[in-house]
C-alpha cells in the first residue's frame, strides 16, 4: 500500500488508541484526525485505518459513508456551504445554491457536494448555520455571509477568485 502518514501523526493516532477499551472504538477519531490532516478520507486512508485497527476495510468504509461530516474527495479552495434549514429555505436558499452551481458550471440538480474541475470551489447544502434571523446564510470557508441575495453570490464568487489569484501568485496553489 503506497499510502503513508507522517510519523508524528501516526504517533498521535497510536496514543489515541490507548484511550479506548477496544481498538475499534477509536475508528471515528482516527477518521476525524486523518480528514483534518489530509482534507478528506481517501480509499487508501480507509484501508490504512482498517489495518491499523485490526478491522475489515468495510467496517471503516461504512463509517465514512454513513456520517455526513466525512468527505471522500478533496474540497475546493473556496468551500461554499448554503444553509438549507427552514428559515434559509423559506428565504431562498435553494435559489442561491442553484445560482452558485450555474455560475460555476456545476449541476444544480445534484444534491451532493460538488467541486469545480479546477478545484477552486466546492458548493454544498448544509444543515443549520445558526443564523436564522439573517437568512439566507452562506458559510464561505470560515466567513459567514448573511441575507445573501443574487448580488451576494457574485461577491462571494469574486472574493473566492481573488483569493485563488493571491494564492497562485504566492506559489501556494496547485
Legacy VTK file of the C-alpha trace (Angstrom):
# vtk DataFile Version 3.0
C-alpha trace
ASCII
DATASET POLYDATA
POINTS 174 float
0.000 0.000 0.000
1.519 3.342 -1.064
-0.436 5.404 1.482
1.655 6.755 4.319
1.267 9.339 7.013
3.889 11.409 8.819
5.456 9.718 11.840
4.185 12.374 14.318
0.613 11.860 13.104
0.946 8.095 13.385
2.306 8.506 16.914
-0.705 10.708 17.754
-3.056 8.024 16.441
-1.184 5.280 18.314
-1.628 7.247 21.535
-5.287 7.815 20.716
-5.927 4.057 20.611
-4.777 3.757 24.217
-7.752 5.859 25.349
-10.290 3.239 24.286
-11.113 -0.204 25.703
-11.030 -1.703 22.182
-9.067 -0.533 19.159
-12.262 -0.438 17.076
-13.666 2.264 19.353
-11.040 4.705 18.059
-12.339 4.440 14.473
-14.253 7.725 14.356
-11.451 9.676 15.992
-8.957 8.162 13.533
-11.128 9.271 10.632
-11.567 12.788 12.033
-7.823 13.099 12.565
-6.945 11.813 9.097
-9.511 14.086 7.456
-8.210 17.064 9.385
-4.686 16.300 8.172
-5.396 15.335 4.535
-8.624 17.287 3.936
-10.664 14.172 3.175
-10.726 10.417 3.783
-9.314 8.618 0.757
-9.831 4.911 -0.004
-6.179 4.436 0.976
-6.848 6.102 4.341
-9.766 3.708 4.878
-7.514 0.724 4.132
-4.738 2.078 6.368
-7.156 2.725 9.245
-8.648 -0.747 8.941
-5.204 -2.372 9.024
-4.091 -0.196 11.941
-7.195 -1.043 13.995
-7.422 -4.711 13.011
-10.703 -4.263 11.132
-12.004 -5.218 7.724
-11.928 -2.191 5.365
-15.736 -2.376 5.015
-16.046 -1.656 8.751
-14.262 1.657 8.258
-15.838 2.448 4.886
-19.339 2.104 6.337
-18.467 4.844 8.851
-17.142 7.149 6.136
-20.264 6.670 4.028
-22.736 6.858 6.914
-21.582 10.055 8.630
-22.007 13.192 6.501
-19.096 15.005 8.151
-16.617 12.740 6.370
-15.569 13.719 2.865
-14.327 11.204 0.331
-12.957 13.803 -2.072
-10.891 16.942 -1.571
-12.751 20.209 -1.157
-12.232 23.219 -3.376
-10.080 26.031 -2.019
-13.263 28.057 -1.513
-15.891 25.967 0.271
-19.393 27.397 -0.074
-21.927 25.964 2.373
-25.503 27.067 1.741
-27.817 26.572 4.715
-30.949 24.663 3.765
-32.909 24.528 7.011
-36.323 26.138 7.399
-35.513 29.853 7.761
-32.961 29.815 4.973
-35.105 27.597 2.797
-38.044 29.988 3.099
-35.725 32.908 2.329
-34.482 31.377 -0.942
-31.578 29.041 -0.130
-32.437 26.668 -2.977
-32.252 29.509 -5.492
-28.924 30.637 -4.022
-27.413 27.192 -4.343
-28.747 26.928 -7.878
-27.148 30.291 -8.781
-23.792 29.212 -7.354
-23.945 25.944 -9.279
-24.951 27.577 -12.552
-22.255 30.265 -12.299
-19.607 27.641 -11.549
-20.716 25.124 -14.169
-21.950 22.581 -11.603
-25.151 20.550 -11.747
-27.833 22.478 -9.840
-29.932 19.308 -9.532
-27.241 17.253 -7.792
-27.722 17.354 -4.037
-24.219 16.293 -3.068
-21.147 18.470 -2.553
-19.699 19.386 -5.948
-16.266 20.749 -6.759
-15.304 22.649 -9.888
-12.879 20.852 -12.196
-10.139 23.379 -11.391
-10.506 22.631 -7.656
-11.251 26.248 -6.786
-14.830 25.943 -5.469
-16.969 23.374 -3.672
-20.695 24.057 -3.242
-22.899 22.099 -0.876
-26.128 22.287 1.066
-25.661 22.016 4.830
-27.891 21.967 7.860
-28.340 24.927 10.178
-25.560 27.513 10.327
-27.187 29.093 13.417
-28.024 32.483 11.916
-31.726 32.013 11.239
-32.556 35.665 11.903
-30.472 36.756 8.925
-31.488 34.094 6.414
-30.480 33.015 3.898
-26.940 32.442 5.117
-23.863 31.014 3.481
-20.627 29.952 5.140
-17.632 30.512 2.864
-14.616 28.785 4.362
-14.789 30.400 7.823
-16.731 33.552 6.909
-20.484 33.781 7.459
-22.419 35.760 4.845
-25.892 36.849 5.940
-29.007 37.829 3.970
-27.340 36.660 0.775
-29.072 37.529 -2.485
-28.055 37.376 -6.151
-25.569 40.200 -5.647
-24.125 38.314 -2.700
-23.446 35.266 -4.852
-21.408 37.444 -7.221
-19.478 38.978 -4.322
-18.736 35.567 -2.813
-17.506 34.157 -6.117
-15.421 37.268 -6.812
-13.800 37.009 -3.386
-13.085 33.326 -3.964
-11.474 34.100 -7.316
-9.376 36.900 -5.764
-8.206 34.504 -3.042
-7.239 31.949 -5.677
-5.306 34.575 -7.645
-3.452 35.654 -4.469
-2.631 32.033 -3.646
-1.416 31.351 -7.182
0.784 34.471 -7.227
2.257 33.443 -3.869
3.021 29.998 -5.295
0.543 28.256 -2.975
-1.996 26.970 -5.485
-1.754 23.619 -7.167
LINES 1 175
174 0 1 2 3 4 5 6 7 8 9 10 11 12 13 14 15 16 17 18 19 20 21 22 23 24 25 26 27 28 29 30 31 32 33 34 35 36 37 38 39 40 41 42 43 44 45 46 47 48 49 50 51 52 53 54 55 56 57 58 59 60 61 62 63 64 65 66 67 68 69 70 71 72 73 74 75 76 77 78 79 80 81 82 83 84 85 86 87 88 89 90 91 92 93 94 95 96 97 98 99 100 101 102 103 104 105 106 107 108 109 110 111 112 113 114 115 116 117 118 119 120 121 122 123 124 125 126 127 128 129 130 131 132 133 134 135 136 137 138 139 140 141 142 143 144 145 146 147 148 149 150 151 152 153 154 155 156 157 158 159 160 161 162 163 164 165 166 167 168 169 170 171 172 173
